[in-house]
C-alpha cells in the first residue's frame, strides 16, 4: 500500500467494483467530463473499474481512518522509455470536498517518482475543474499550457489545462 496523510492507495478489490461503478461511472455528468470517450451505459460485468489496463497502475483510494472506499487513482500512459506517466483520480461523491484529492495526488507522485523511478508526471483536466487544479498545485504541479476548446463535455467545448511535475521538483514527504 502507498500511504498519504489521510488516504491509502491499494490494489483494487473485487468488492470495490460495484461501489466505484455506481458512484463514478453511473454519475453521467461527472464521468462525461472526466472521460475521453462519450458516456454509454455499461453493465457492471463490463465496468471499466473491473478491467486491468495495460500501461497503467490502478489503485483504489481508501480513507486511512475508517478504511472506507473513497475512489480510484491511476497512473496511466506509463512510458518506461521516457519515464513519464499521466495522473488520474476520481473520488466518490461522499469523499469530495474534504481535502483528499491533494493527498491522492501526492501519494501517486510518491509511487511514480520513488517506486517507479519516473521523471515526469502530467495531469490534464478541464479548465473549470477548480478542485483538481487546486489539488495539483498543492502537490507541486505547474500549469504548462491550455488547449482551447479541446474537450467536448456535456454539450459544450471546454478548455483543457495541462500541468506537469518533474522528479527534480518533487518534494518527497518527510518521515
Secondary structure by P-SEA (a helix, b strand, c coil): ccccccbbbbcccccaaaaaaaacccaaaaaaaacccccccccccccccccccccbbbbbbbccccccccbbbbbccccccccbbbbbbccccccccccaaaaaaaaaaaaacccccccbbbbbbcccaaaaaaaaaaaccccccccccccccccbbbbbbbbbccccccccccc
